[in-house]
């Protein structure tokens, strides 16, 4: 996400529970993905998990951006 989007999301998250929930979920997924990507060697199951988590993170981001666009 771009800095202006993050700023808008953080402002809306203060008053909108749905935005807050999606933003927290996105942040949580980002941390998990980073941990997996930092591993020098991943087993096939971890590769599958990484792809699944990236897809989920993208879905959350899409929903979040759509939500803030509708609130603007």
Secondary structure as GFF3:
##gff-version 3
##sequence-region A 1 72
A	DSSP	alpha_helix	3	13	.	.	.	ID=ss1
A	DSSP	alpha_helix	17	38	.	.	.	ID=ss2
A	DSSP	alpha_helix	44	71	.	.	.	ID=ss3
###
